[in-house]
């Protein structure tokens, strides 16, 4: 009798253990899942914290500190970090103290970051915008043929950026620059374009003006260069009164950056040209 009980007891213990294993496994899974969720949440918070720091440095004009911050995360898989790094690389390239050799390296580096940002998130309007900007910059080193060939790609990505975020004045402004550039393309470049392409890119000053005004409507006085280009486009269209109005606004725009100062100077020179002729 006792051996039977003992045997049954052993079987009971084994049964109890086997029935407990799935529960213990589930508990372990829960612990692991919770740990993974905590890790993922911490990672998201970490990225958000970095982005906040980056945006603060950008708004403060701390170009070099921003670049130093973001290059620590150049292997990131986050599109928001990557397009900001593309922008920061380009901004460092534009500094007056950057050598021509360094500038070229930074421009190509910026393109690589922008490309990766776009690969990670094709729904990011900023990734499309900065990819287009960086392709345009690289064109300066690859000759007129590459520059014209890239024009359609650049336009496509600016248009996509506007489609994804119609309230981004900068993307609209950049589309205006695209139109302005091809409206004033020199005759010899037009000839090259016709030889190389069946339908070369083209635009008009009227089309450029439409984009510059649209950008201004979305975000008034957001960028000194938009004011300057409104003035210059009206000059191209022989409307001196409206040209003077926008050039005056560009000249009086508060200078926060090196570019703002350059634009103030150019606007003042164009306005002086008015007075000299009158």
Buried (B, 14 or more C-beta within 10 A) or exposed (E): EEEEEEEEEEEEEEEEEEEEEEEEEEEEEEEEEEEEEEEEEEEEEEBEEBBEBBEEBBEEEBBEBBBEBBBEBBEBEBBBBBBBBBBBBBBBBBBEEBEEEEBBBBBBBBBBBBBBBBEBBEEBBBBBBBBBBBBBBBBEEEEEBBBBBBBEEBBEBBBBBBEBBEEBBBBBBBBBBBBBBBBBBEEEBBEBBEEEBEEBBEBBBEBBBBBBBBBBEBBEEBBBBBBBBBBBBBBBBEBBEBBBBBBBBBBEBEEEEEEBEBBBEBBBEBBEEEEEEE
